[in-house]
């Protein structure tokens, strides 16, 4: 396929942008403002590619991207696969089930094998927090964290920020409410970091049993540099959503009830479901977001999930463009 001038412009971005120097994308907590802006601007270019009649460019032809998922996934895995193919890369999907992992192969042996067969980029999801950081220390391939335990989900936070900026412009000073199981949510943690860096006014809301240490009402300030940024904390959703520009509901992980953290789904829905009456307290036209998958009727009502204010489907669409941008920049890293 012959490259067009538009394709060549995309290729130049991968080689000419000297601002991006990271080999890995493991979290968003240490991204600079310039890096965030570069990711957002590159995503704009990828949206243009996806809007073409043939949404393909040969920019990453000859590169190999491997997705290694130790946990089930639909949105993240599919969007990384689509992103890689849209950029012309070879994409190989590896699931822990059915691989040598079932025969007792260690994580490090597995990723070294994938490196040996030619992986340029390893997109990894793992149930243990910190697993991608460990892998990044043992292989030469670039590592992208597609979710690790309760710790981080950087590309989800990036697509969430991109979606907000598409509707609100600069999010500085905008009120963003994240409601649900904050303590066990890697999406919440990455969004707290990224939105705080972008200047948004972040409020987290949920029952005290589902708020992490350091963000519970009454917790003293900490000087720990690894602690989450200080944000507003509410346990009353009606108060939290008052005047909000964005309300993001998180999936309630039903397994949390087995630990005695919640009395029942019915009680949780009564107090923390994002429904029409609660959304009416938010700012006019407030965005409704959810990282998926959705438990309709629990953390969000069907009417709100499908309302005109909902950008949930748009989040999924933007996820492909954001992951294209990440792959493009990662493959353009200059190594010594």
Backbone bond lengths (Angstrom), bond angles and torsions (degrees), N, CA, C in turn:
res aa  C-N    CA-C-N  psi(-1)  N-CA   C-N-CA  omega(-1)  CA-C   N-CA-C  phi
1 X - - - 1.462 - - 1.520 109.13 -
2 X 1.285 117.15 129.99 1.462 121.35 -177.67 1.530 109.97 -81.55
3 X 1.317 115.52 134.77 1.465 119.70 -178.78 1.516 110.48 -76.00
4 X 1.349 116.34 135.55 1.459 121.48 175.56 1.517 108.66 -87.91
5 X 1.354 115.16 173.19 1.464 118.79 177.78 1.523 110.68 -62.37
6 X 1.359 116.80 -33.59 1.466 119.74 177.24 1.523 110.11 -65.73
7 X 1.349 116.28 -42.61 1.455 120.17 178.49 1.521 110.41 -61.30
8 X 1.324 116.52 -41.28 1.461 120.27 -178.83 1.520 110.98 -66.29
9 X 1.343 116.74 -32.29 1.460 119.74 176.38 1.516 110.30 -64.93
10 X 1.347 116.02 -40.06 1.457 120.01 177.10 1.518 110.21 -64.02
11 X 1.340 116.60 -41.57 1.457 120.30 179.24 1.528 111.29 -63.62
12 X 1.334 116.67 -39.01 1.455 119.28 179.76 1.521 111.06 -62.99
13 X 1.334 116.19 -34.43 1.460 119.06 178.52 1.524 110.48 -60.78
14 X 1.360 116.59 -36.74 1.460 119.91 -177.20 1.513 112.68 -72.29
15 X 1.337 117.81 -18.96 1.470 120.12 -177.07 1.517 113.47 -114.21
16 X 1.352 116.83 -23.35 1.454 119.06 -173.61 1.524 113.57 -94.55
17 X 1.343 117.72 -20.12 1.456 120.66 -177.28 1.523 109.69 -78.61
18 X 1.311 116.04 96.93 1.461 120.14 -177.04 1.519 112.30 -82.97
19 X 1.336 117.37 -4.85 1.464 120.59 179.93 1.529 111.41 -69.84
20 X 1.325 117.67 -29.35 1.470 120.37 -176.31 1.523 108.91 -90.38
21 X 1.305 116.66 112.54 1.460 120.80 -175.80 1.520 112.96 -122.76
22 X 1.317 117.10 8.09 1.467 120.11 -176.61 1.524 111.02 -82.17
23 X 1.316 115.23 138.15 1.455 119.87 172.47 1.515 110.75 -84.97
24 X 1.343 116.91 -32.00 1.455 121.55 -175.94 1.532 110.75 -125.01
25 X 1.332 116.38 155.78 1.465 122.21 168.86 1.523 106.82 -122.24
26 X 1.321 115.56 98.87 1.462 121.18 -174.23 1.524 112.39 -106.91
27 X 1.327 117.20 -25.30 1.462 121.83 -179.97 1.517 107.46 -162.83
28 X 1.330 116.33 176.19 1.461 120.23 178.84 1.526 111.93 -109.17
29 X 1.329 117.36 -4.00 1.454 119.45 -172.77 1.521 113.57 -66.23
30 X 1.337 117.20 -24.87 1.465 118.96 -179.24 1.521 113.09 -109.91
31 X 1.328 118.25 12.68 1.464 120.57 174.71 1.526 109.61 -71.26
32 X 1.323 115.72 137.74 1.468 120.01 176.39 1.526 109.66 -83.64
33 X 1.322 115.51 166.14 1.454 119.91 176.54 1.519 111.94 -60.75
34 X 1.327 116.81 -38.87 1.467 120.66 178.82 1.527 110.75 -64.95
35 X 1.335 117.26 -39.42 1.466 120.09 179.25 1.522 111.05 -66.83
36 X 1.315 116.66 -39.74 1.468 120.19 178.08 1.531 110.05 -63.57
37 X 1.332 116.47 -45.21 1.465 120.03 178.82 1.528 110.82 -61.79
38 X 1.327 117.04 -40.97 1.462 120.38 179.37 1.522 110.92 -62.83
39 X 1.321 116.99 -41.30 1.463 120.44 177.48 1.531 110.72 -63.30
40 X 1.323 116.95 -42.14 1.462 120.33 179.92 1.531 110.93 -65.49
41 X 1.341 116.86 -42.91 1.467 120.47 -179.93 1.532 110.96 -66.68
42 X 1.318 116.85 -39.30 1.467 119.70 178.40 1.521 110.37 -67.24
43 X 1.322 116.99 -34.67 1.464 120.41 176.32 1.519 110.95 -63.08
44 X 1.332 117.36 -38.04 1.469 120.21 175.03 1.529 110.64 -55.67
45 X 1.342 116.50 -44.06 1.466 120.50 179.30 1.526 111.14 -64.65
46 X 1.325 116.42 -37.79 1.468 120.23 -179.86 1.533 111.44 -70.28
47 X 1.326 116.69 -32.54 1.468 119.60 174.77 1.526 110.23 -63.07
48 X 1.328 116.00 -37.44 1.467 120.08 177.79 1.529 110.08 -64.35
49 X 1.330 117.03 -41.02 1.466 120.47 177.53 1.518 110.22 -61.61
50 X 1.325 116.78 -45.78 1.459 120.85 -177.84 1.524 112.42 -66.96
51 X 1.324 117.11 -21.16 1.458 120.57 179.49 1.522 114.33 -84.43
52 X 1.320 117.56 -3.31 1.462 120.70 -179.96 1.529 111.06 -75.76
53 X 1.332 116.14 163.31 1.463 121.05 176.46 1.525 110.69 -60.42
54 X 1.322 116.45 -39.92 1.468 121.85 174.32 1.526 106.54 -116.68
55 X 1.348 117.86 98.08 1.467 120.56 -173.05 1.521 112.77 -79.78
56 X 1.323 115.01 66.29 1.464 120.46 -177.74 1.521 109.66 -143.12
57 X 1.322 116.60 143.23 1.458 123.43 169.53 1.529 107.18 -136.59
58 X 1.330 117.91 153.06 1.467 120.14 -177.37 1.523 113.86 -91.15
59 X 1.311 117.53 19.45 1.460 121.95 -170.74 1.524 113.41 -54.71
60 X 1.316 117.92 -41.34 1.473 120.99 -176.84 1.530 111.71 -105.97
61 X 1.327 116.14 24.47 1.464 118.86 175.99 1.523 109.33 -58.42
62 X 1.315 116.48 133.60 1.458 121.48 -179.00 1.517 113.36 92.38
63 X 1.333 117.33 -10.34 1.462 120.85 176.44 1.530 109.40 -91.87
64 X 1.320 116.19 150.59 1.463 121.69 179.34 1.519 109.79 -119.70
65 X 1.318 115.24 124.51 1.463 122.22 178.21 1.521 107.90 -112.81
66 X 1.323 116.62 127.95 1.460 121.89 179.30 1.521 108.88 -114.40
67 X 1.319 117.35 128.04 1.462 120.99 172.46 1.523 107.50 -100.00
68 X 1.320 116.44 125.19 1.465 123.07 -179.55 1.517 107.90 -121.19
69 X 1.328 116.08 106.10 1.463 120.46 -174.47 1.530 110.33 -116.93
70 X 1.325 114.71 119.06 1.458 121.44 175.97 1.526 111.14 -93.10
71 X 1.320 116.49 -3.58 1.464 122.44 176.07 1.519 108.82 -129.62
72 X 1.329 115.59 154.76 1.465 120.13 179.33 1.523 110.59 -65.55
73 X 1.320 116.41 145.33 1.466 121.68 178.66 1.512 109.01 -159.01
74 X 1.314 116.34 144.25 1.470 121.45 172.83 1.518 109.47 -114.73
75 X 1.332 117.00 -61.09 1.466 121.29 -173.27 1.526 112.64 -64.10
76 X 1.319 116.21 -52.16 1.464 119.36 -174.54 1.520 111.18 -65.51
77 X 1.314 116.17 -47.36 1.458 119.23 -177.35 1.530 111.40 -64.35
78 X 1.333 116.16 -46.70 1.464 119.69 -178.79 1.523 111.23 -63.90
79 X 1.338 117.68 -38.47 1.464 119.23 -177.59 1.522 111.46 -71.05
80 X 1.327 118.54 -35.20 1.464 119.80 175.12 1.531 110.49 -66.62
81 X 1.328 116.82 -38.93 1.466 119.52 178.81 1.525 110.36 -65.08
82 X 1.325 116.95 -45.71 1.462 120.49 178.35 1.529 111.07 -63.68
83 X 1.328 116.32 -39.75 1.465 120.31 -179.94 1.523 111.17 -62.31
84 X 1.331 116.43 -46.08 1.460 119.92 179.73 1.514 112.37 -62.74
85 X 1.326 116.71 -43.58 1.460 120.46 -178.85 1.524 111.33 -68.55
86 X 1.341 117.15 -35.85 1.468 119.82 178.15 1.521 111.53 -64.00
87 X 1.327 116.73 -25.44 1.463 121.27 178.87 1.522 112.55 -94.61
88 X 1.327 116.90 4.48 1.458 120.58 175.49 1.514 115.49 86.67
89 X 1.328 117.99 7.23 1.463 120.87 -178.72 1.526 110.73 -80.97
90 X 1.331 115.37 159.83 1.463 120.88 168.06 1.520 107.37 -84.18
91 X 1.330 116.64 130.27 1.466 121.26 -177.10 1.524 109.32 -119.04
92 X 1.315 115.68 126.79 1.469 122.16 178.75 1.519 108.11 -119.05
93 X 1.320 116.38 127.07 1.457 121.61 179.05 1.525 109.93 -101.43
94 X 1.322 116.36 128.47 1.454 121.89 178.31 1.524 108.29 -125.87
95 X 1.319 116.82 125.37 1.463 121.95 175.26 1.518 108.54 -107.99
96 X 1.324 116.01 145.07 1.463 119.47 -179.61 1.522 110.59 -59.29
97 X 1.338 116.15 -41.56 1.454 120.11 175.94 1.518 110.69 -69.14
98 X 1.318 116.59 126.52 1.453 120.96 -179.37 1.506 113.42 91.05
99 X 1.340 117.19 -2.08 1.464 120.82 177.52 1.521 109.37 -103.74
100 X 1.336 115.68 -176.00 1.459 120.14 179.58 1.523 112.68 -67.48
101 X 1.339 117.09 -10.13 1.460 120.28 175.29 1.523 109.77 -58.13
102 X 1.347 115.93 -38.17 1.459 119.91 -179.96 1.530 112.12 -66.80
103 X 1.333 116.09 -16.42 1.464 120.01 178.23 1.526 111.76 -94.88
104 X 1.313 115.73 4.60 1.450 119.72 177.27 1.507 115.51 100.15
105 X 1.345 117.95 8.01 1.452 120.24 179.87 1.527 110.25 -66.28
106 X 1.336 116.92 136.69 1.458 120.90 -178.85 1.528 110.53 -74.48
107 X 1.324 114.50 163.06 1.465 120.38 178.51 1.527 110.53 -59.41
108 X 1.325 117.28 -46.80 1.469 120.09 -177.31 1.525 110.78 -65.01
109 X 1.333 117.83 -40.73 1.466 119.71 177.69 1.527 110.62 -62.71
110 X 1.329 116.52 -39.39 1.468 120.65 -179.89 1.527 110.97 -62.37
111 X 1.327 117.14 -48.68 1.474 118.86 -176.06 1.532 111.04 -71.52
112 X 1.317 117.14 -31.27 1.463 118.23 176.03 1.522 111.28 -67.29
113 X 1.323 116.25 -34.25 1.462 120.24 175.26 1.523 110.39 -63.76
114 X 1.322 116.58 -44.06 1.463 120.91 179.93 1.524 110.95 -65.40
115 X 1.316 117.12 -37.20 1.462 120.10 174.95 1.524 110.73 -63.43
116 X 1.333 115.56 -40.78 1.462 119.94 -177.39 1.520 112.29 -65.59
117 X 1.348 117.43 -28.45 1.461 119.60 179.87 1.531 111.84 -87.85
118 X 1.353 116.67 2.76 1.458 118.56 170.52 1.507 117.23 111.66
119 X 1.331 118.84 17.34 1.466 119.78 -179.81 1.518 110.57 -68.91
120 X 1.322 117.04 121.84 1.463 121.36 173.22 1.522 111.08 -83.90
121 X 1.338 115.26 -37.94 1.459 121.67 179.44 1.516 108.41 -131.04
122 X 1.330 115.81 133.06 1.461 121.71 176.01 1.526 107.83 -112.08
123 X 1.335 116.06 116.10 1.463 122.24 176.07 1.521 106.46 -97.82
124 X 1.322 117.06 118.86 1.460 119.97 -166.30 1.516 112.27 -128.57
125 X 1.341 115.58 132.86 1.467 121.74 169.11 1.519 108.15 -120.71
126 X 1.325 115.38 135.29 1.459 119.92 -177.44 1.524 109.66 -146.59
127 X 1.295 116.34 148.02 1.462 120.89 -178.43 1.512 114.37 -75.55
128 X 1.324 117.70 -14.11 1.462 121.34 -178.86 1.520 110.94 -99.02
129 X 1.322 116.41 126.17 1.464 120.36 177.15 1.520 109.62 -60.79
130 X 1.334 116.38 133.26 1.454 121.43 177.67 1.513 114.81 92.54
131 X 1.338 118.14 -7.42 1.468 119.89 -177.94 1.535 112.47 -58.36
132 X 1.339 120.65 -44.36 1.470 119.74 178.53 1.529 112.71 -62.82
133 X 1.337 117.66 -33.66 1.464 120.71 177.38 1.530 110.21 -64.27
134 X 1.327 116.40 -41.15 1.461 120.70 177.86 1.525 110.74 -62.28
135 X 1.335 116.01 -46.28 1.463 120.76 -179.12 1.521 110.90 -61.68
136 X 1.338 116.89 -41.20 1.470 120.78 -177.63 1.522 112.25 -61.04
137 X 1.326 117.11 -23.57 1.465 119.99 179.51 1.523 112.64 -83.32
138 X 1.337 117.04 -8.72 1.458 119.66 -173.13 1.529 114.67 -117.42
139 X 1.336 118.36 -4.80 1.465 119.26 -179.88 1.522 110.41 -133.58
140 X 1.321 115.51 159.70 1.472 121.42 179.12 1.525 111.60 -86.60
141 X 1.331 117.41 -23.04 1.465 120.97 179.93 1.530 109.89 -62.32
142 X 1.329 116.00 153.30 1.463 120.04 172.61 1.518 109.59 -71.75
143 X 1.331 116.27 142.86 1.462 121.74 -179.12 1.519 108.96 -118.49
144 X 1.328 115.80 129.24 1.466 121.95 174.34 1.523 107.83 -115.00
145 X 1.312 115.96 124.18 1.459 121.77 179.51 1.529 109.45 -78.67
146 X 1.326 115.75 114.34 1.463 120.83 177.86 1.524 111.27 -100.58
147 X 1.331 115.55 21.39 1.456 121.56 178.35 1.513 111.13 122.43
148 X 1.340 116.37 120.37 1.467 119.91 178.18 1.521 110.05 -132.45
149 X 1.313 115.37 112.45 1.457 121.32 177.23 1.515 112.72 51.11
150 X 1.323 115.87 -133.55 1.465 121.33 176.78 1.519 110.69 -92.96
151 X 1.330 117.80 5.85 1.460 120.74 -165.06 1.518 115.14 -83.14
152 X 1.344 118.19 -62.24 1.466 118.85 -170.37 1.525 111.66 -154.22
153 X 1.318 114.62 153.19 1.472 122.66 173.64 1.527 106.11 -146.43
154 X 1.337 117.12 75.04 1.473 120.16 -169.65 1.515 115.48 -59.96
155 X 1.338 119.03 -42.27 1.467 118.21 -176.39 1.522 111.72 -70.85
156 X 1.338 118.29 -27.08 1.468 120.12 175.02 1.523 109.71 -65.78
157 X 1.323 116.95 -44.93 1.464 119.58 178.82 1.531 110.94 -63.42
158 X 1.328 116.90 -38.37 1.470 120.11 179.48 1.526 111.13 -65.08
159 X 1.326 117.18 -41.17 1.470 118.30 179.68 1.523 110.50 -71.26
160 X 1.324 117.10 -31.62 1.463 119.62 176.44 1.524 110.60 -65.56
161 X 1.336 116.55 -44.87 1.465 120.23 177.91 1.525 110.23 -63.01
162 X 1.323 117.23 -42.78 1.464 120.42 -179.93 1.535 110.50 -60.39
163 X 1.323 116.67 -42.35 1.467 121.11 -179.74 1.521 110.51 -64.35
164 X 1.326 117.28 -42.44 1.468 120.40 178.06 1.527 110.54 -62.82
165 X 1.332 117.09 -45.25 1.461 120.44 -178.78 1.526 111.46 -64.03
166 X 1.322 117.28 -32.47 1.465 120.57 179.79 1.530 111.19 -63.37
167 X 1.336 116.66 -29.42 1.470 120.47 -177.70 1.522 112.87 -101.77
168 X 1.326 116.81 -33.26 1.465 120.49 -172.22 1.514 113.82 -108.31
169 X 1.339 116.90 -10.57 1.456 119.20 -171.87 1.524 109.13 74.48
170 X 1.305 116.38 -140.27 1.464 120.82 177.98 1.528 109.25 -60.55
171 X 1.336 116.56 129.50 1.470 119.31 -178.56 1.527 111.60 -88.51
172 X 1.325 117.33 0.36 1.461 119.69 -179.11 1.527 110.27 -58.77
173 X 1.328 116.18 124.85 1.454 121.34 -179.84 1.512 114.67 84.05
174 X 1.320 117.63 -7.40 1.468 120.63 178.30 1.531 110.25 -75.60
175 X 1.324 115.32 144.84 1.469 120.46 -178.40 1.524 109.64 -93.06
176 X 1.326 115.89 118.34 1.460 122.57 -179.53 1.522 108.70 -118.25
177 X 1.307 116.16 123.75 1.470 122.02 179.43 1.520 108.89 -108.40
178 X 1.327 116.57 128.61 1.460 122.78 174.64 1.517 107.03 -113.92
179 X 1.329 116.26 119.39 1.460 119.99 -174.07 1.524 110.72 -121.04
180 X 1.324 115.50 136.56 1.459 119.78 175.86 1.514 112.41 136.90
181 X 1.326 114.60 -147.05 1.458 122.18 -177.37 1.533 109.32 -82.62
182 X 1.305 116.00 81.02 1.462 121.59 -176.89 1.532 110.80 -68.31
183 X 1.312 116.82 -38.74 1.461 121.33 -172.85 1.519 112.94 -61.46
184 X 1.328 117.29 -35.76 1.458 120.78 -174.34 1.526 112.62 -106.61
185 X 1.337 117.37 13.79 1.463 121.09 -172.95 1.522 112.44 -107.44
186 X 1.327 116.61 113.43 1.473 120.65 173.71 1.522 110.46 -68.19
187 X 1.341 116.65 -29.92 1.471 120.27 177.22 1.526 110.07 -63.77
188 X 1.332 116.51 -44.82 1.464 120.03 179.91 1.520 110.94 -61.97
189 X 1.328 117.14 -44.54 1.463 120.32 -177.92 1.528 111.51 -61.42
190 X 1.333 116.56 -47.49 1.462 118.96 -179.13 1.524 111.42 -66.63
191 X 1.327 117.49 -36.30 1.463 119.78 177.85 1.518 111.69 -68.21
192 X 1.319 117.26 -37.87 1.470 119.84 177.63 1.519 110.05 -59.89
193 X 1.338 117.13 -45.30 1.459 120.68 179.08 1.527 111.58 -63.42
194 X 1.341 115.71 -50.81 1.465 119.34 -172.28 1.523 111.95 -70.02
195 X 1.321 116.80 -44.16 1.466 119.74 -178.79 1.526 111.31 -67.11
196 X 1.323 116.57 -35.69 1.461 119.77 176.78 1.522 110.14 -63.92
197 X 1.342 117.17 -42.21 1.463 121.16 177.18 1.525 111.18 -62.11
198 X 1.341 115.88 -34.88 1.463 120.42 -178.12 1.522 112.59 -80.42
199 X 1.327 117.24 -3.98 1.456 120.48 175.64 1.511 115.60 92.46
200 X 1.334 118.39 8.07 1.459 120.64 178.39 1.528 109.93 -73.48
201 X 1.317 115.36 155.13 1.462 121.59 174.47 1.528 107.19 -94.29
202 X 1.320 116.71 105.08 1.459 122.11 -171.80 1.520 110.99 -97.60
203 X 1.334 115.54 133.15 1.458 122.36 172.98 1.517 108.35 -122.68
204 X 1.324 117.11 130.80 1.463 120.79 173.13 1.522 108.00 -106.43
205 X 1.328 114.74 144.26 1.459 119.95 -176.14 1.522 109.87 -140.98
206 X 1.295 116.41 136.73 1.456 122.01 176.78 1.508 109.07 173.40
207 X 1.325 116.56 172.65 1.465 118.54 174.43 1.522 109.69 -63.52
208 X 1.317 117.60 149.90 1.461 121.54 -176.61 1.519 111.88 -56.59
209 X 1.338 117.32 -30.17 1.473 120.81 -179.66 1.519 112.53 -69.88
210 X 1.351 117.79 -15.50 1.460 121.65 -178.75 1.534 111.78 -113.90
211 X 1.327 116.42 18.91 1.459 121.65 173.48 1.529 108.30 -106.99
212 X 1.336 117.67 138.66 1.466 119.97 -177.55 1.526 112.34 -74.55
213 X 1.320 115.25 157.80 1.465 120.38 175.35 1.522 108.80 -57.02
214 X 1.305 115.60 135.31 1.456 121.17 -177.30 1.507 112.77 98.96
215 X 1.336 117.07 -19.31 1.461 121.02 178.43 1.523 111.96 -120.10
216 X 1.328 116.72 9.81 1.452 119.14 177.15 1.519 109.51 -83.54
217 X 1.333 116.81 147.92 1.465 118.80 178.96 1.530 110.66 -53.76
218 X 1.326 116.27 130.59 1.449 120.14 178.07 1.513 114.84 91.56
219 X 1.367 117.93 -9.87 1.464 119.70 177.90 1.527 109.49 -65.02
220 X 1.342 117.75 134.36 1.466 119.78 179.90 1.518 111.20 -73.02
221 X 1.323 118.39 155.73 1.471 121.27 175.93 1.531 110.25 -60.35
222 X 1.327 116.30 150.96 1.450 121.13 179.16 1.522 109.88 -123.73
223 X 1.317 115.56 149.31 1.458 120.82 176.64 1.518 111.63 -96.67
224 X 1.333 117.39 4.61 1.461 121.70 -178.93 1.525 109.27 -65.71
225 X 1.358 118.82 118.04 1.469 120.48 -177.99 1.523 112.95 -65.32
226 X 1.341 117.31 -18.95 1.459 120.40 179.86 1.527 112.35 -87.26
227 X 1.336 116.96 -6.76 1.465 120.23 -178.45 1.519 110.05 -71.37
228 X 1.322 115.53 154.27 1.457 120.29 176.79 1.531 110.59 -62.75
229 X 1.327 117.12 150.60 1.468 119.04 175.79 1.520 110.77 -59.17
230 X 1.298 116.53 150.53 1.462 120.10 176.99 1.527 109.27 -70.54
231 X 1.310 116.26 129.13 1.458 122.23 179.08 1.523 107.77 -131.73
232 X 1.328 115.85 169.94 1.453 119.67 174.74 1.528 109.33 -71.16
233 X 1.311 116.26 141.23 1.464 121.35 -178.46 1.527 109.09 -124.44
234 X 1.333 115.78 129.73 1.463 121.80 178.06 1.524 109.10 -134.29
235 X 1.300 116.69 145.94 1.469 120.50 170.93 1.532 110.79 -110.07
236 X 1.331 117.19 -3.49 1.464 123.25 178.03 1.531 108.12 -108.93
237 X 1.328 117.07 110.10 1.463 120.28 -175.73 1.518 112.05 -66.01
238 X 1.322 118.24 -36.34 1.462 120.38 178.65 1.522 110.65 -57.65
239 X 1.319 116.98 -41.47 1.462 120.79 179.14 1.524 110.64 -73.17
240 X 1.323 117.01 -37.49 1.470 120.81 -175.97 1.521 112.33 -63.49
241 X 1.332 117.44 -41.03 1.470 120.06 -172.72 1.525 113.13 -83.30
242 X 1.319 117.55 -5.24 1.464 120.53 -177.73 1.535 109.81 -57.95
243 X 1.347 116.46 114.98 1.453 121.73 176.88 1.514 115.48 74.31
244 X 1.331 118.02 12.38 1.468 120.69 -177.29 1.520 111.52 -70.44
245 X 1.340 116.07 144.54 1.468 121.70 175.64 1.521 111.85 -88.64
246 X 1.328 116.41 -26.82 1.465 122.81 179.32 1.520 108.20 -141.09
247 X 1.332 115.98 135.89 1.462 120.19 172.56 1.527 107.57 -125.16
248 X 1.323 115.82 118.96 1.454 121.94 -179.77 1.527 109.13 -110.51
249 X 1.327 116.40 115.96 1.458 121.36 176.28 1.525 109.05 -92.49
250 X 1.315 116.35 138.14 1.454 121.59 178.70 1.530 110.10 -102.32
251 X 1.310 115.09 148.75 1.465 119.26 175.89 1.514 109.89 -62.52
252 X 1.331 115.42 129.72 1.463 119.75 173.71 1.519 108.11 -80.71
253 X 1.306 115.80 116.42 1.458 120.54 -179.23 1.526 108.10 -81.24
254 X 1.315 115.43 106.83 1.463 121.12 -170.39 1.519 112.93 -59.43
255 X 1.344 115.88 -23.78 1.456 119.02 179.41 1.525 112.16 -64.69
256 X 1.349 116.97 -17.98 1.457 119.40 -179.71 1.521 111.45 -67.13
257 X 1.330 117.60 -25.63 1.456 119.83 -178.70 1.516 111.76 -67.04
258 X 1.345 116.85 -27.77 1.463 119.58 -178.20 1.519 111.26 -65.86
259 X 1.332 117.10 -20.56 1.450 120.31 178.73 1.520 113.10 -90.95
260 X 1.317 117.77 9.47 1.451 121.78 178.70 1.509 113.86 75.53
261 X 1.341 117.53 19.04 1.457 120.57 -177.83 1.522 112.51 -81.49
262 X 1.335 116.62 -21.55 1.463 121.62 179.31 1.522 109.22 -135.88
263 X 1.327 117.10 145.44 1.466 118.60 178.11 1.521 112.99 -72.44
264 X 1.342 117.25 -41.42 1.471 120.80 -179.29 1.518 109.58 -169.52
265 X 1.345 115.64 161.14 1.461 120.22 175.63 1.523 110.92 -63.81
266 X 1.320 115.90 -38.31 1.471 119.89 -178.94 1.525 110.52 -62.05
267 X 1.328 116.43 -43.84 1.460 120.13 -179.85 1.523 110.70 -65.99
268 X 1.337 116.69 -40.74 1.463 119.84 178.82 1.531 109.86 -62.24
269 X 1.346 116.61 -46.55 1.464 120.09 -178.95 1.527 111.15 -61.73
270 X 1.306 116.89 -36.43 1.466 119.97 -179.92 1.526 111.36 -63.84
271 X 1.316 116.58 -38.28 1.460 120.04 -174.44 1.529 114.28 -94.94
272 X 1.351 117.33 -27.86 1.464 119.14 -169.30 1.524 114.61 -129.99
273 X 1.304 118.62 7.53 1.464 119.30 176.79 1.529 109.84 -74.22
274 X 1.337 115.35 134.14 1.456 120.35 173.02 1.520 107.91 -81.72
275 X 1.325 116.20 105.45 1.463 121.68 -178.67 1.530 109.81 -121.59
276 X 1.306 116.21 -178.00 1.468 120.57 -174.02 1.528 112.40 -63.46
277 X 1.320 117.80 -40.31 1.463 119.44 -178.50 1.525 111.38 -67.30
278 X 1.309 117.40 -36.45 1.468 119.86 178.11 1.531 110.72 -73.39
279 X 1.317 117.16 -40.71 1.458 119.88 179.60 1.524 110.89 -62.03
280 X 1.331 117.11 -29.57 1.466 121.00 179.30 1.525 111.95 -63.71
281 X 1.323 117.67 -20.28 1.465 121.56 178.04 1.530 112.02 -78.04
282 X 1.328 116.02 -19.68 1.467 119.89 -178.72 1.520 110.44 -75.38
283 X 1.318 116.34 174.23 1.457 121.04 177.60 1.523 110.12 -62.34
284 X 1.310 116.41 153.88 1.454 120.76 179.54 1.529 109.77 -59.44
285 X 1.335 116.43 128.53 1.454 120.75 179.32 1.509 114.37 76.18
286 X 1.326 117.87 16.11 1.461 121.06 -179.46 1.531 110.84 -55.27
287 X 1.326 116.50 141.81 1.457 121.42 -179.90 1.519 110.65 -78.66
288 X 1.320 115.26 140.90 1.464 122.06 174.79 1.524 107.60 -109.49
289 X 1.336 115.75 125.38 1.460 119.88 -177.05 1.535 110.52 -130.21
290 X 1.328 114.40 157.95 1.473 121.33 177.94 1.521 106.63 -161.28
291 X 1.336 118.48 131.01 1.467 119.55 -178.66 1.522 114.09 -75.34
292 X 1.336 117.96 -13.08 1.458 121.75 -179.59 1.525 112.26 74.55
293 X 1.326 116.71 161.99 1.461 126.20 -10.42 1.528 111.37 -69.36
294 X 1.322 115.79 157.09 1.460 122.07 -172.84 1.522 110.96 -97.12
295 X 1.334 115.82 136.49 1.465 121.62 166.24 1.528 106.48 -99.45
296 X 1.326 116.65 85.36 1.468 119.31 -178.51 1.526 109.63 -62.82
297 X 1.321 114.70 137.52 1.446 119.76 -178.76 1.516 113.01 89.70
298 X 1.329 116.69 -5.12 1.469 120.26 176.42 1.530 108.16 -111.60
299 X 1.339 118.30 -80.45 1.460 119.55 -177.88 1.531 112.65 -83.78
300 X 1.331 117.37 -16.04 1.460 121.07 179.60 1.515 108.45 -149.65
301 X 1.323 116.73 141.85 1.463 119.69 -179.99 1.526 109.68 -79.97
302 X 1.341 118.19 150.85 1.468 120.29 178.01 1.525 112.78 -56.00
303 X 1.341 116.98 -38.15 1.465 120.35 -178.24 1.523 111.37 -63.91
304 X 1.312 117.34 -40.79 1.466 120.73 -179.91 1.524 110.61 -73.11
305 X 1.330 117.15 -39.90 1.472 120.68 -179.04 1.523 111.81 -61.11
306 X 1.323 117.07 -30.57 1.467 121.21 -177.88 1.528 112.75 -106.65
307 X 1.322 117.05 11.98 1.464 120.59 -176.35 1.523 111.42 -75.66
308 X 1.331 115.76 169.31 1.463 120.66 178.23 1.519 111.91 -66.12
309 X 1.322 117.09 -22.06 1.462 120.81 179.03 1.526 112.09 -81.80
310 X 1.308 116.91 -11.88 1.462 120.56 -178.35 1.522 110.86 -76.94
311 X 1.336 116.11 130.92 1.471 121.87 174.95 1.529 109.84 -117.27
312 X 1.312 116.42 27.13 1.467 121.36 -175.75 1.520 111.32 -63.91
313 X 1.337 117.17 -45.49 1.473 119.42 177.75 1.527 110.80 -65.51
314 X 1.318 116.79 -35.76 1.458 120.72 179.15 1.528 110.91 -65.25
315 X 1.331 116.62 -34.50 1.465 119.71 175.50 1.527 110.67 -57.88
316 X 1.325 116.08 -43.68 1.469 120.48 -179.51 1.529 110.16 -63.71
317 X 1.331 116.88 -45.48 1.471 120.99 178.97 1.523 110.99 -61.68
318 X 1.317 116.66 -45.57 1.465 120.36 179.87 1.520 112.14 -65.50
319 X 1.333 116.00 -24.36 1.455 119.47 178.77 1.517 112.53 -59.99
320 X 1.329 117.49 -35.58 1.465 120.39 178.73 1.522 109.92 -66.48
321 X 1.339 117.21 -46.26 1.468 121.07 -178.57 1.521 111.52 -64.58
322 X 1.332 117.12 -42.38 1.465 120.45 178.84 1.519 110.62 -62.57
323 X 1.322 117.29 -42.21 1.464 119.64 -178.58 1.518 111.80 -72.47
324 X 1.338 117.21 -29.48 1.465 119.35 169.99 1.522 110.03 -61.11
325 X 1.334 116.36 -45.42 1.467 120.29 -179.62 1.517 111.07 -61.14
326 X 1.323 117.18 -43.22 1.460 121.01 179.97 1.528 110.40 -62.90
327 X 1.337 116.91 -47.12 1.466 120.09 -179.86 1.525 111.19 -61.88
328 X 1.318 115.98 -41.88 1.463 120.32 -179.00 1.523 111.04 -61.41
329 X 1.328 116.15 -47.46 1.467 120.25 -178.83 1.527 111.48 -68.75
330 X 1.328 116.32 -38.59 1.461 118.55 179.61 1.523 110.91 -64.03
331 X 1.296 117.29 -39.12 1.473 120.25 -179.48 1.513 111.72 -75.26
332 X 1.326 118.05 -12.46 1.452 120.72 177.72 1.511 113.38 -94.81
333 X 1.342 117.40 5.94 1.456 120.73 -179.33 1.514 110.05 -65.37
334 X 1.335 116.60 134.00 1.469 121.27 177.04 1.523 108.93 -88.12
335 X 1.292 116.49 119.77 1.460 120.47 178.47 1.517 110.43 -106.08
336 X 1.304 116.23 147.28 1.478 121.05 179.89 1.518 109.83 -66.78
